[in-house]
Amino acid sequence: MVETTGWIKTENFVYTTTKENKKKMYLLAKDHVHKLTEKASSDPVIQDILNFILPAYEDFLLQYRKNTVEKRDYHQKTAAFEDLIAQLSGVEIRRWDVEIQMTYDIATNDYRLFLPYGREPFQKGTYDMRIEAVMTLGDLLSADPQLQGLGARVLAFGQQLDDLRGQQQGVEGNNDDNVDDLEAKREELAIILYGAFARLLAHYYRTPKRVDNFYELKYFRRSRNSSQEQEEENDNFSNFEVALSPGSSQQQLEGLLIGGERLRLQHISGEPVLYYFLVNSSDSPGQQYELQPNQSVEVIVPLGHRLIVLENPSRRDSLVEIELLPS
């Protein structure tokens, strides 16, 4: 639990600036850890601060990646279910209706037994009630000696709908739990990062401006015209801005990729940069590609590869945006 204070100078600014914005925490923390890592080999105090941060940082990253994967799984299952619902509302109920009419005239009580309200229950109302309408129709048709075959097909379709609905709702429930878990890990990481900030200030108390070098300050600025909720909605977990200093390289999206994803790379500013994919962070690069100034490319992550590396071989800063595109 983050303690509230009555003095702005003791407020946990990491907590407040990342509240309701998990992507900002992801980017802020990752950039901070990279900057600490660069300095840690030559300064044992910085190494100790880095060790202090890493457990909470790694816990947050793991949960963030789990949320991202399961969020995509939910969207995929929702899309598959909605496609099947559209098929029910259009093609399937029309076919079933026509086949019933080939046996029973539309004006008869026998026909009205199967479709007393026509096609409407299969085209309107909640998803669960539409599934119920399909299963009821399937049971009634299966009890009719002349329409048993159609009844079996209707029941099979209804079962397919019900299974997809169950999967979708199950993943939705997991997503709700994951959101709560991610918030708890964001809060814990905010406490740790705030503690690390205090330790950096103590280390550089005579030259506090040097503390700035361990942060990307843009992550602590908020638009005056946007709420935190709007910022989170706009971020949408899919766009990542990567600032590359001269001669540097950065590994990105580790744990978010399994291979087969579509990425868009947009060169924003600076000199050409190189990019390539790795299975593990310790691997050596294989084929490398060049991204020219102002160039935008769409690429498919090779199967089994789990991260993308960006390198800036020039003597100028470069800026690249990575976007995870819908599959």
C-alpha positions as CSV (number, residue, x, y, z in Angstrom):
1,M,0.0,0.0,0.0
2,V,1.4,3.4,-1.0
3,E,1.4,5.8,1.9
4,T,0.0,9.2,1.2
5,T,1.8,12.2,2.6
6,G,0.9,15.8,3.3
7,W,4.0,17.2,1.6
8,I,4.4,17.2,-2.1
9,K,8.2,16.7,-1.8
10,T,7.7,13.3,-0.1
11,E,4.9,12.2,-2.5
12,N,5.6,9.0,-4.4
13,F,5.7,10.6,-7.8
14,V,6.4,7.3,-9.6
15,Y,3.1,5.9,-8.2
16,T,1.0,8.9,-9.2
17,T,2.5,9.4,-12.6
18,T,1.9,5.7,-13.6
19,K,-1.5,5.3,-11.9
20,E,-4.0,3.7,-14.3
21,N,-1.2,3.6,-16.9
22,K,0.6,0.3,-16.9
23,K,2.3,0.9,-20.2
24,K,3.9,4.0,-18.9
25,M,5.3,2.0,-15.9
26,Y,6.6,-0.6,-18.3
27,L,8.4,2.0,-20.4
28,L,9.6,4.1,-17.5
29,A,10.9,1.2,-15.5
30,K,12.6,-0.5,-18.5
31,D,14.4,2.7,-19.5
32,H,15.5,3.3,-15.9
33,V,16.8,-0.2,-15.5
34,H,18.8,0.1,-18.7
35,K,20.3,3.3,-17.6
36,L,21.2,1.9,-14.2
37,T,22.7,-1.3,-15.8
38,E,25.0,0.9,-18.0
39,K,26.4,2.6,-14.9
40,A,26.4,-0.3,-12.5
41,S,29.6,-2.0,-13.7
42,S,31.7,1.1,-12.7
43,D,29.8,2.1,-9.6
44,P,29.1,-0.4,-6.8
45,V,26.4,1.9,-5.3
46,I,24.5,1.9,-8.5
47,Q,24.9,-1.9,-8.7
48,D,23.4,-2.2,-5.3
49,I,20.5,0.1,-6.3
50,L,19.9,-2.0,-9.4
51,N,19.8,-5.2,-7.3
52,F,17.3,-3.6,-5.1
53,I,15.0,-2.8,-8.0
54,L,15.3,-6.0,-10.1
55,P,13.0,-8.4,-8.1
56,A,10.0,-6.1,-8.2
57,Y,10.8,-5.0,-11.8
58,E,11.0,-8.6,-13.1
59,D,7.7,-9.5,-11.3
60,F,6.0,-6.5,-13.0
61,L,7.3,-7.4,-16.4
62,L,6.2,-11.0,-16.1
63,Q,2.7,-10.0,-15.1
64,Y,2.6,-7.3,-17.8
65,R,3.5,-9.8,-20.5
66,K,0.9,-12.3,-19.1
67,N,-1.8,-9.6,-19.4
68,T,-0.8,-8.7,-22.9
69,V,-0.9,-12.3,-24.1
70,E,-4.2,-13.1,-22.4
71,K,-5.7,-9.8,-23.7
72,R,-4.9,-10.9,-27.2
73,D,-6.3,-14.4,-26.5
74,Y,-9.6,-12.8,-25.3
75,H,-9.8,-10.6,-28.5
76,Q,-9.1,-13.6,-30.7
77,K,-11.8,-15.7,-29.0
78,T,-14.3,-12.8,-29.0
79,A,-13.7,-12.4,-32.7
80,A,-14.2,-16.1,-33.4
81,F,-17.4,-16.1,-31.4
82,E,-18.8,-13.0,-33.0
83,D,-18.1,-14.5,-36.5
84,L,-20.1,-17.5,-35.6
85,I,-23.0,-15.4,-34.2
86,A,-23.0,-13.5,-37.5
87,Q,-23.2,-16.8,-39.3
88,L,-26.1,-17.8,-37.1
89,S,-28.0,-14.6,-37.7
90,G,-27.5,-14.7,-41.5
91,V,-26.8,-18.0,-43.3
92,E,-27.6,-20.7,-40.7
93,I,-31.1,-19.6,-39.5
94,R,-32.1,-19.0,-43.1
95,R,-31.1,-22.5,-44.1
96,W,-32.7,-24.1,-41.1
97,D,-35.9,-22.2,-41.7
98,V,-36.0,-23.2,-45.4
99,E,-35.4,-26.8,-44.6
100,I,-38.2,-26.9,-42.0
101,Q,-40.6,-25.3,-44.6
102,M,-39.7,-28.1,-47.0
103,T,-41.4,-30.5,-44.5
104,Y,-44.0,-28.3,-42.8
105,D,-45.8,-25.3,-44.4
106,I,-45.2,-22.0,-42.7
107,A,-48.9,-21.7,-41.8
108,T,-49.1,-24.9,-39.9
109,N,-48.9,-25.5,-36.1
110,D,-46.1,-28.0,-36.8
111,Y,-43.9,-25.2,-38.3
112,R,-44.8,-22.8,-35.5
113,L,-43.7,-25.5,-32.9
114,F,-40.1,-25.0,-34.2
115,L,-40.1,-21.3,-35.0
116,P,-43.0,-19.6,-33.1
117,Y,-41.3,-16.2,-33.3
118,G,-39.7,-16.7,-36.7
119,R,-36.0,-16.0,-37.1
120,E,-35.9,-13.1,-34.6
121,P,-34.7,-15.1,-31.5
122,F,-31.6,-16.1,-33.5
123,Q,-30.9,-12.6,-34.7
124,K,-31.7,-10.3,-31.7
125,G,-31.2,-10.4,-28.0
126,T,-28.3,-11.3,-25.8
127,Y,-25.7,-13.8,-27.1
128,D,-26.6,-16.4,-24.4
129,M,-30.3,-16.3,-25.3
130,R,-29.5,-16.8,-28.9
131,I,-27.5,-19.9,-28.0
132,E,-30.4,-21.1,-25.9
133,A,-32.7,-20.6,-28.9
134,V,-30.4,-22.7,-31.1
135,M,-30.2,-25.5,-28.5
136,T,-34.0,-25.5,-28.0
137,L,-34.6,-25.7,-31.8
138,G,-32.1,-28.5,-32.0
139,D,-33.8,-30.5,-29.3
140,L,-37.3,-30.0,-30.9
141,L,-36.0,-31.0,-34.4
142,S,-34.2,-34.1,-33.0
143,A,-37.5,-35.3,-31.6
144,D,-39.2,-35.1,-35.0
145,P,-38.7,-38.3,-37.1
146,Q,-38.5,-36.3,-40.4
147,L,-36.1,-33.6,-39.2
148,Q,-33.7,-35.6,-36.9
149,G,-30.7,-35.0,-39.3
150,L,-31.3,-31.2,-39.2
151,G,-31.7,-31.4,-35.4
152,A,-28.3,-33.0,-35.1
153,R,-26.7,-30.3,-37.2
154,V,-28.4,-27.5,-35.3
155,L,-27.3,-29.0,-31.9
156,A,-23.7,-29.3,-33.2
157,F,-23.7,-25.7,-34.2
158,G,-25.2,-24.7,-30.9
159,Q,-22.6,-26.7,-29.0
160,Q,-19.9,-24.9,-31.0
161,L,-21.4,-21.6,-30.1
162,D,-21.6,-22.5,-26.4
163,D,-18.0,-23.8,-26.3
164,L,-16.7,-20.6,-27.8
165,R,-18.8,-18.5,-25.5
166,G,-17.5,-20.4,-22.5
167,Q,-13.9,-20.0,-23.6
168,Q,-14.4,-16.2,-24.2
169,Q,-16.0,-15.7,-20.8
170,G,-13.4,-17.8,-19.0
171,V,-10.6,-15.7,-20.5
172,E,-12.5,-12.6,-19.6
173,G,-12.6,-13.7,-16.0
174,N,-8.8,-14.4,-16.1
175,N,-8.2,-11.0,-17.5
176,D,-10.1,-9.3,-14.6
177,D,-7.8,-11.2,-12.2
178,N,-4.7,-10.3,-14.2
179,V,-5.6,-6.6,-14.1
180,D,-5.8,-6.7,-10.3
181,D,-2.5,-8.6,-10.1
182,L,-0.8,-6.2,-12.5
183,E,-2.0,-3.2,-10.4
184,A,-0.6,-4.7,-7.3
185,K,2.8,-5.3,-8.9
186,R,2.7,-1.8,-10.4
187,E,2.2,-0.4,-6.9
188,E,5.0,-2.5,-5.4
189,L,7.4,-1.5,-8.2
190,A,6.4,2.2,-7.7
191,I,7.4,1.9,-4.0
192,I,10.7,0.3,-5.0
193,L,11.5,2.8,-7.7
194,Y,10.7,5.7,-5.3
195,G,13.1,4.1,-2.8
196,A,15.7,3.8,-5.5
197,F,15.2,7.5,-6.4
198,A,15.9,8.5,-2.8
199,R,19.1,6.4,-2.8
200,L,20.2,8.0,-6.0
201,L,19.6,11.5,-4.4
202,A,21.7,10.4,-1.4
203,H,24.4,9.2,-3.7
204,Y,24.5,12.4,-5.7
205,Y,23.5,14.8,-3.0
206,R,26.2,17.3,-4.1
207,T,25.4,17.0,-7.8
208,P,21.7,16.1,-7.9
209,K,21.4,17.0,-11.6
210,R,23.2,13.7,-12.3
211,V,20.1,11.9,-11.0
212,D,18.3,13.1,-14.1
213,N,20.5,11.0,-16.3
214,F,18.9,7.8,-14.9
215,Y,15.4,8.7,-16.1
216,E,13.6,9.6,-19.4
217,L,11.9,12.7,-18.1
218,K,9.1,12.6,-20.7
219,Y,7.5,9.7,-18.9
220,F,6.9,12.0,-15.9
221,R,5.1,14.7,-17.9
222,R,1.3,14.6,-18.5
223,S,-0.7,16.4,-21.0
224,R,-2.8,19.1,-19.5
225,N,-5.7,18.1,-21.7
226,S,-5.7,14.4,-21.0
227,S,-6.8,12.4,-18.1
228,Q,-4.8,9.4,-16.9
229,E,-7.6,7.1,-18.2
230,Q,-7.4,8.7,-21.6
231,E,-3.7,8.3,-21.7
232,E,-4.0,4.6,-20.9
233,E,-6.7,4.1,-23.5
234,N,-4.6,5.9,-26.1
235,D,-1.5,3.8,-25.2
236,N,-3.4,0.6,-25.7
237,F,-0.4,-1.6,-24.9
238,S,0.7,-1.7,-28.5
239,N,3.0,1.3,-29.3
240,F,6.5,1.6,-28.0
241,E,8.9,4.5,-28.7
242,V,12.6,3.6,-28.5
243,A,15.2,6.3,-28.2
244,L,18.7,5.1,-29.3
245,S,21.8,7.0,-28.3
246,P,24.8,6.9,-30.6
247,G,26.4,3.5,-30.8
248,S,23.8,1.9,-28.5
249,S,21.4,-1.1,-28.9
250,Q,18.2,-2.0,-27.2
251,Q,16.3,-5.3,-26.8
252,Q,12.5,-4.8,-27.0
253,L,9.3,-6.7,-26.5
254,E,11.1,-9.6,-24.8
255,G,8.4,-11.9,-23.5
256,L,5.7,-10.3,-25.6
257,L,6.6,-12.2,-28.7
258,I,6.4,-15.9,-29.5
259,G,6.9,-15.6,-33.3
260,G,4.4,-14.9,-36.0
261,E,3.3,-11.5,-34.7
262,R,3.1,-8.5,-37.1
263,L,5.1,-5.4,-36.2
264,R,5.2,-2.0,-37.8
265,L,8.6,-0.1,-37.4
266,Q,8.5,3.6,-38.0
267,H,11.8,5.6,-38.1
268,I,11.0,8.9,-36.4
269,S,14.3,10.8,-36.4
270,G,18.1,10.5,-36.6
271,E,20.2,8.2,-38.8
272,P,19.5,4.7,-40.2
273,V,19.2,2.0,-37.5
274,L,19.6,-1.8,-37.7
275,Y,17.1,-4.3,-36.5
276,Y,17.0,-8.1,-36.1
277,F,15.2,-10.8,-34.1
278,L,16.6,-13.2,-31.5
279,V,15.2,-16.3,-29.8
280,N,17.0,-15.5,-26.5
281,S,18.7,-12.3,-25.4
282,S,22.1,-14.1,-25.2
283,D,22.0,-15.3,-28.9
284,S,24.1,-13.8,-31.6
285,P,22.3,-11.9,-34.4
286,G,21.6,-13.6,-37.6
287,Q,20.2,-11.6,-40.5
288,Q,20.1,-7.8,-39.9
289,Y,17.9,-5.3,-41.6
290,E,18.3,-1.5,-42.0
291,L,15.5,1.0,-41.3
292,Q,16.1,4.3,-43.2
293,P,15.1,7.7,-41.9
294,N,11.3,8.3,-42.2
295,Q,10.9,4.7,-43.4
296,S,7.9,2.6,-42.2
297,V,7.9,-1.2,-42.6
298,E,5.7,-4.0,-41.6
299,V,7.5,-7.2,-40.6
300,I,6.5,-10.7,-39.4
301,V,8.4,-12.0,-36.4
302,P,10.1,-15.3,-37.3
303,L,8.6,-18.3,-35.5
304,G,10.1,-19.0,-32.1
305,H,11.8,-15.6,-31.9
306,R,11.0,-13.7,-28.7
307,L,12.5,-10.2,-29.0
308,I,13.6,-7.6,-31.5
309,V,16.9,-5.7,-31.2
310,L,17.4,-2.2,-32.5
311,E,21.0,-0.8,-33.0
312,N,22.1,2.7,-33.7
313,P,25.6,2.6,-35.3
314,S,25.7,6.3,-36.1
315,R,26.9,9.3,-34.1
316,R,23.5,10.9,-33.7
317,D,20.5,10.0,-31.6
318,S,17.8,8.1,-33.3
319,L,14.1,7.5,-32.5
320,V,12.0,4.5,-33.6
321,E,8.4,3.5,-32.9
322,I,7.4,-0.1,-32.7
323,E,3.8,-1.0,-33.0
324,L,2.3,-4.5,-32.4
325,L,-0.3,-4.9,-35.1
326,P,-3.5,-7.1,-34.8
327,S,-2.9,-10.6,-36.1
